[in-house]
Amino acid sequence: MTFETGFDSNYRKVLVAARRARQLQSGAHALVATHSIKPCRIAQDEISAGKISYVKADVPVVKPSVEGPGIPILLS
């Protein structure tokens, strides 16, 4: 596992901001001084200030094997 401070995609940035916003809603204190009271905006300010990092697991991406010519559909 490695700690990452830069984001490789906007999608990952949104996921990290959403998780941090949930932490703020649960009572965590803001890491930066801000005028906003909205958790989403505070999380974005913390990311912009470089105060937030995330853990990236060193798990290789494995392509699932598909038997036959079609795509498997799972029905529940």
MITOR-93641 format. One line per 10 residues: number of its first residue (from 0); for each residue x, y, z of N, C-alpha, C, O. Coordinates in Angstrom, 1 decimal, padded with zeros to 4 digits. Example, Ala and Ser with C-alpha at 12.3 -4.5 7.8 and 13.67 -1.06 7.14 Angstrom:
MITOR-93641
0> 013.2,-005.7,007.8,012.3,-004.5,007.8,013.2,-003.3,007.8,014.2,-003.3,008.5 | 012.8,-002.2,007.1,013.7,-001.1,007.1,012.9,000.0,007.9,013.4,001.1,008.0
//
This chain:
MITOR-93641
0> 000.8,-001.2,000.0,000.0,000.0,000.0,000.9,001.2,000.0,001.9,001.3,000.7 | 000.5,002.2,-000.7,001.2,003.5,-000.8,000.3,004.6,-000.5,-000.9,004.6,-000.8 | 000.8,005.7,000.1,000.1,006.9,000.4,000.2,007.8,-000.8,001.3,008.1,-001.3 | -000.9,008.3,-001.4,-000.9,009.1,-002.5,-001.4,010.5,-002.1,-002.4,010.6,-001.4 | -000.8,011.6,-002.6,-001.3,012.9,-002.3,-001.9,013.5,-003.6,-002.8,014.4,-003.6 | -001.4,013.1,-004.8,-001.9,013.6,-006.0,-003.0,012.6,-006.5,-003.0,011.5,-006.1 | -003.9,013.1,-007.4,-005.0,012.3,-007.8,-004.7,011.9,-009.3,-004.4,012.8,-010.1 | -005.0,010.6,-009.6,-004.8,010.2,-011.0,-006.0,010.4,-011.8,-006.0,010.2,-013.1 | -007.2,010.7,-011.2,-008.4,011.0,-012.0,-009.3,011.9,-011.1,-009.2,011.9,-009.9 | -010.2,012.5,-011.8,-011.2,013.3,-011.1,-012.2,012.5,-010.3,-012.7,012.9,-009.3
10> -012.4,011.3,-010.8,-013.3,010.3,-010.1,-012.7,010.0,-008.7,-013.5,010.0,-007.8 | -011.4,009.7,-008.7,-010.8,009.4,-007.4,-010.9,010.6,-006.4,-011.1,010.5,-005.2 | -010.7,011.8,-007.0,-010.7,013.0,-006.2,-012.1,013.2,-005.6,-012.3,013.6,-004.4 | -013.2,012.9,-006.4,-014.5,013.0,-005.9,-014.8,012.0,-004.8,-015.4,012.3,-003.8 | -014.3,010.8,-005.0,-014.5,009.8,-004.0,-013.8,010.1,-002.6,-014.4,010.0,-001.6 | -012.6,010.6,-002.7,-011.9,011.0,-001.5,-012.6,012.2,-000.8,-012.7,012.2,000.4 | -013.1,013.2,-001.6,-013.8,014.3,-001.1,-015.1,013.9,-000.4,-015.4,014.4,000.7 | -015.8,013.0,-001.0,-017.0,012.5,-000.4,-016.8,011.8,000.9,-017.6,011.9,001.9 | -015.8,010.9,000.9,-015.5,010.2,002.2,-015.0,011.2,003.3,-015.4,011.1,004.4 | -014.3,012.2,002.9,-013.9,013.2,003.9,-015.1,014.1,004.4,-015.1,014.4,005.5
20> -016.0,014.4,003.5,-017.2,015.1,003.8,-018.0,014.3,004.8,-018.6,014.9,005.8 | -018.1,013.0,004.6,-018.8,012.2,005.6,-018.1,012.2,007.0,-018.8,012.2,008.0 | -016.8,012.2,007.0,-016.1,012.3,008.3,-016.4,013.6,008.9,-016.6,013.6,010.2 | -016.4,014.7,008.2,-016.7,016.0,008.7,-018.2,016.0,009.3,-018.4,016.6,010.3 | -019.1,015.4,008.6,-020.5,015.4,009.1,-020.6,014.6,010.4,-021.5,014.8,011.2 | -019.7,013.6,010.5,-019.7,012.8,011.7,-019.0,013.4,012.9,-018.9,012.8,014.0 | -018.5,014.6,012.7,-017.9,015.3,013.9,-016.4,015.6,013.8,-015.8,016.1,014.7 | -015.7,015.2,012.7,-014.3,015.4,012.6,-014.1,016.9,012.4,-014.9,017.7,011.9 | -012.9,017.4,012.8,-012.6,018.8,012.8,-011.9,019.1,011.4,-011.2,018.3,010.9 | -012.2,020.3,010.9,-011.6,020.7,009.6,-010.1,020.9,009.8,-009.6,021.4,010.8
30> -009.3,020.6,008.7,-007.9,020.7,008.8,-007.4,022.0,008.3,-006.2,022.3,008.4 | -008.3,022.8,007.7,-007.9,024.1,007.2,-008.9,025.2,007.7,-010.1,024.8,008.0 | -008.5,026.4,007.7,-009.4,027.5,008.1,-010.3,027.8,006.9,-009.7,028.0,005.8 | -011.6,027.8,007.0,-012.5,028.1,005.9,-013.7,028.9,006.4,-014.0,028.8,007.6 | -014.3,029.6,005.5,-015.5,030.4,005.9,-016.8,029.6,005.6,-017.9,029.9,006.1 | -016.7,028.4,005.0,-017.8,027.6,004.6,-018.2,026.7,005.8,-017.4,026.3,006.6 | -019.5,026.4,005.9,-020.0,025.5,006.9,-020.4,024.2,006.3,-020.8,023.2,007.0 | -020.3,024.1,004.9,-020.8,022.9,004.2,-019.6,021.9,004.2,-018.5,022.2,003.8 | -019.9,020.6,004.6,-018.8,019.6,004.6,-018.2,019.4,003.2,-017.0,019.1,003.2 | -019.0,019.4,002.2,-018.4,019.1,000.8,-017.4,020.2,000.5,-016.3,019.9,-000.1
40> -017.7,021.5,000.7,-016.8,022.6,000.4,-015.6,022.5,001.3,-014.5,022.8,000.8 | -015.7,022.2,002.6,-014.6,022.1,003.5,-013.6,021.0,003.0,-012.4,021.2,003.0 | -014.2,019.9,002.6,-013.4,018.7,002.0,-012.6,019.2,000.8,-011.5,018.8,000.6 | -013.3,019.9,-000.1,-012.6,020.4,-001.3,-011.5,021.4,-001.0,-010.4,021.3,-001.6 | -011.7,022.2,000.0,-010.6,023.1,000.5,-009.5,022.4,001.1,-008.3,022.8,000.8 | -009.7,021.3,001.8,-008.7,020.5,002.4,-007.8,019.8,001.3,-006.6,019.8,001.4 | -008.5,019.3,000.3,-007.8,018.7,-000.8,-007.0,019.7,-001.6,-005.8,019.4,-001.9 | -007.5,020.9,-001.8,-006.8,021.9,-002.5,-005.5,022.4,-001.7,-004.5,022.7,-002.3 | -005.6,022.3,-000.4,-004.5,022.7,000.4,-003.5,021.6,000.6,-002.4,021.8,001.2 | -003.8,020.4,000.1,-002.8,019.3,000.2,-002.8,018.6,001.5,-001.9,018.0,001.9
50> -003.9,018.8,002.3,-004.0,018.2,003.6,-004.5,016.8,003.6,-004.5,016.1,004.6 | -005.1,016.3,002.5,-005.7,015.0,002.4,-004.9,014.1,001.5,-004.5,014.5,000.4 | -004.7,012.9,002.0,-004.0,011.9,001.2,-004.9,010.6,001.2,-005.8,010.6,002.1 | -004.6,009.7,000.4,-005.4,008.4,000.4,-004.4,007.2,000.3,-003.3,007.4,-000.2 | -004.9,006.1,000.6,-004.1,004.9,000.5,-004.5,004.1,-000.7,-005.7,003.8,-001.0 | -003.5,003.7,-001.5,-003.8,003.0,-002.7,-003.2,001.6,-002.5,-002.0,001.4,-002.3 | -004.0,000.6,-002.6,-003.6,-000.8,-002.4,-002.8,-001.2,-003.6,-003.1,-000.9,-004.8 | -001.7,-002.0,-003.4,-000.9,-002.5,-004.5,-001.5,-003.9,-005.0,-000.8,-004.9,-004.9 | -002.7,-003.8,-005.4,-003.4,-005.0,-005.9,-003.4,-004.9,-007.4,-004.0,-004.0,-008.0 | -002.9,-005.9,-008.1,-002.9,-005.9,-009.6,-004.4,-006.0,-010.1,-005.2,-006.7,-009.5
60> -004.6,-005.4,-011.2,-005.9,-005.4,-011.8,-006.0,-006.8,-012.6,-005.1,-007.1,-013.4 | -007.0,-007.5,-012.3,-007.2,-008.8,-012.9,-008.4,-008.8,-013.8,-009.5,-008.5,-013.4 | -008.2,-009.2,-015.1,-009.3,-009.2,-016.0,-010.1,-010.5,-015.8,-009.4,-011.6,-015.9 | -011.4,-010.5,-015.6,-012.1,-011.8,-015.4,-012.1,-012.6,-016.7,-012.2,-012.0,-017.8 | -012.1,-013.9,-016.5,-012.1,-014.7,-017.7,-013.6,-015.0,-018.0,-014.4,-015.3,-017.2 | -013.9,-014.9,-019.3,-015.2,-015.1,-019.8,-015.2,-016.4,-020.7,-014.4,-016.4,-021.7 | -016.0,-017.3,-020.4,-016.1,-018.5,-021.2,-017.2,-018.3,-022.3,-018.3,-017.9,-022.0 | -016.8,-018.7,-023.5,-017.8,-018.5,-024.6,-017.7,-017.2,-025.2,-017.0,-016.3,-024.8 | -018.6,-017.0,-026.2,-018.5,-015.7,-027.0,-019.3,-014.6,-026.3,-019.1,-013.4,-026.7 | -020.1,-014.8,-025.3,-021.0,-013.8,-024.8,-020.4,-013.2,-023.5,-019.4,-013.6,-023.0
70> -021.2,-012.2,-023.0,-020.9,-011.6,-021.7,-021.8,-012.2,-020.6,-023.0,-012.2,-020.8 | -021.2,-012.7,-019.5,-022.1,-013.3,-018.5,-023.0,-012.2,-017.8,-022.5,-011.1,-017.6 | -024.2,-012.6,-017.6,-025.2,-011.7,-016.9,-025.6,-012.4,-015.7,-026.1,-013.6,-015.7 | -025.4,-011.8,-014.5,-025.8,-012.3,-013.3,-027.2,-011.9,-012.9,-027.5,-010.7,-012.8 | -028.1,-012.8,-012.7,-029.4,-012.5,-012.3,-029.6,-012.8,-010.8,-029.1,-013.9,-010.3 | -030.3,-012.0,-010.1,-030.5,-012.2,-008.7,-031.9,-012.6,-008.4,-032.3,-012.9,-007.2
//
